[in-house]
Structures are given as structure tokens and as C-alpha cells.
Amino acid sequence: MTEQDGPVVVKIGGARAVEPEGALADIAALVDEGTDVAVVHGGSTAVDDALEQMGMEPEYVETPSGVVGRFTDAETMDVFKMAMAGLVNTDLVTGLQEQGVDAVGLSGVDGQLFYGPRKSAVRVVEDGKKKIRRGDHSGKIEAVNGDLLETLLADGYTPVASPPMLADDGVAVNTDADRTSAAVAGELGGTLVSLTDVEGVYRDPDDPSTLIERVETPEQYDELTDAAEGFMGRKVMAATEALEAGAQRVVVASANADSPVRSAVDGGGTHVLPGALAAQSEQ
């Protein structure tokens, strides 16, 4: 890592297949070497498990653009807060503390870390028809409290942050963790390492040998967006938002690799660089 790369923002995915232990040990080694690291995490599996334990069925909806996301009604929002900011965040902070890292857990509500407008209604596609669903508790981050994160980093702490965010009507609401990590990386001007359960973005989703290793031209970016399907489409959207907001680069890589953060920074996974968005910037 160089100073030009800025802090490392590590997004730890919430899928069941993601094992965070290797990432936590790797983060501890980087922090020990003097690298500033901020952690953003998801927790979709933990939220689904908590809902099912309470006899509630997780609900996902598809938008007209094909993006699939959680529909968060009032009861689901209460469970979301318990699982995400309670269970998952506490476990990750505890894991880092065991590795000797002064980790500090934060939800997006703390210090208005993540703030923006609430979306109480969402456009969805059900049975092939476009509809408007009301009662959703979700929002879009428009501001990150960078002063809070930079103060913690300057004092030697490693922030570990997650949704919910604070909406402009004063309530906690759900927001996508990948896009949250993008907002943090953009605010800090750092490198976003997005860890998931595959090695990166594949040209053929079923063939790991087709890994896209580097994206630094508009033509390569078009290939990336064409290849990204399902949940990977959300990660590419987050990568785009991170670079547009000022991140130095974005890496999508496996959380289950040896030394996953360091190997990602050193060239593993799919690297997306600002030059990939050059054509969009000129428009």
C-alpha cells in the first residue's frame, strides 16, 4: 500500500459462505503495519436467520431495473437493527479485539454516520407487472460523517460500521451495505476491497477461469457491466459509485482466500480503476 491509495475500506459480505476470520486476521496485520482500515459489513444471512427464528418470512423484491433487494417493513426493520447492529457488528468487533485491534462498532445512526432521504415506497415487479409497494423502511445515503471516521482513524481506532442509516425524517432505515461501503470509500478517498464468496467478477458466472482481473478503460467497463449478474450487479454498481465519489480503486475479491485483504490489494480479484469511468465523466 502507498499513501496515494488512502485508507483501506474493507467490505465484509453477509452471505452464509463468507468466512470473516481470515479477513479479520489480515486487517489486524495491516493495522499493525500502520495502514488505516475501516470496515463496513453486511449481514443478510443473519437478518434472514433472525426473521425465521421469529416466525417471519424474509421478503425480497425485484425493481424494474432487475435489482433484487430486501423489502423492509416496520417489523422487519426491528429485527434488522437487532441482527445487523447488534449481533453481526458485535461479533466482528469482538473478533478484531481478539486480534489486538482497537475496533469501534458503529451503526449508521451513530453520529449521523450515514444520512440521507428515506424511500417509503419502492417500484417493484410482481408477476410481470410493475407496482408500487408502500411501507418500506429504506433510504439512500447522501452524506457520510467523514470527520467521525477520520477522528477515529487518527486516534488509532478501527471503525466497524454497518447499516441502518439515519433518514431525513429522523428514523433508522435499511440501506444496502455494498453501496454503504462505496460511500465510505469515496468519502475517505481510499481503496475499497469488497470481499464476497467468489474470486471476483467472471465473464461466465459459472466459470472461475473467466475472472476479469483489471478494468481500466471504458471498453473494459462495458464488459464488466455486461458480465455482472445477480448480486454481482450490485457490487459493480457500488464500485461505480465509489469511484465517482473519489475512491482510488475498487477490488472485488474472495473473503475465503489466504490473506484476503492483502492478496486483493496486491493484485487478486477484479480491480476497477477510475479510468474505467472516463467516458461517463466526459459526458
FENVEN-V813965 format. One record per backbone hydrogen bond with DSSP energy under -0.5 kcal/mol. NH is the residue of the N-H (numbers start at 1). CO is the residue of the C=O. If there is no record, write none. Layout:
[[NH/CO] [NH/CO]]
This chain:
[[5/2] [6/3] [8/36] [9/7] [9/191] [10/8] [10/38] [11/9] [11/193] [12/10] [12/40] [13/11] [13/195] [18/15] [19/17] [20/18] [24/20] [25/21] [26/22] [27/23] [28/24] [29/25] [30/26] [31/27] [32/28] [33/29] [34/31] [35/30] [38/8] [39/159] [40/10] [41/161] [42/12] [45/14] [47/43] [48/44] [49/45] [50/46] [51/47] [52/48] [53/49] [54/50] [54/51] [55/52] [56/51] [58/56] [61/69] [63/67] [66/63] [69/61] [71/59] [72/70] [73/71] [77/73] [78/74] [79/75] [80/76] [81/77] [82/78] [83/79] [84/80] [85/80] [85/81] [86/81] [87/82] [88/83] [89/84] [90/86] [91/87] [92/88] [93/89] [94/90] [95/91] [96/92] [97/93] [98/94] [99/95] [99/96] [100/97] [101/96] [103/101] [104/158] [106/160] [108/162] [108/164] [110/107] [112/109] [113/110] [114/108] [115/143] [116/166] [119/138] [120/118] [122/133] [124/131] [125/62] [126/124] [126/129] [129/126] [131/124] [133/122] [133/131] [134/132] [135/120] [136/120] [137/72] [138/119] [138/136] [139/174] [140/117] [142/115] [143/115] [145/113] [146/144] [149/145] [150/146] [151/147] [152/148] [153/149] [154/150] [155/151] [156/153] [157/152] [158/102] [159/157] [160/104] [161/39] [162/106] [164/173] [165/173] [166/108] [166/114] [167/165] [167/171] [168/116] [170/167] [173/165] [174/137] [180/176] [181/177] [182/178] [183/179] [184/180] [185/181] [186/182] [187/183] [188/184] [189/185] [190/185] [191/7] [192/190] [192/249] [193/9] [193/191] [194/192] [194/251] [195/11] [195/193] [196/253] [202/200] [203/210] [205/203] [207/204] [210/207] [211/208] [212/201] [213/211] [215/271] [221/217] [222/218] [223/219] [224/220] [225/221] [226/222] [227/223] [228/224] [229/227] [232/229] [233/230] [234/230] [235/231] [236/232] [237/233] [238/234] [239/235] [240/236] [241/237] [242/238] [243/239] [244/240] [245/241] [246/242] [246/243] [247/242] [248/190] [249/190] [250/272] [251/192] [252/270] [253/194] [253/251] [255/196] [257/254] [260/257] [263/259] [264/260] [265/261] [266/262] [267/264] [268/263] [270/252] [271/213] [271/269] [272/250] [273/215] [273/271] [274/248] [276/273] [277/274] [278/275] [281/277] [282/278] [283/279] [283/280]]
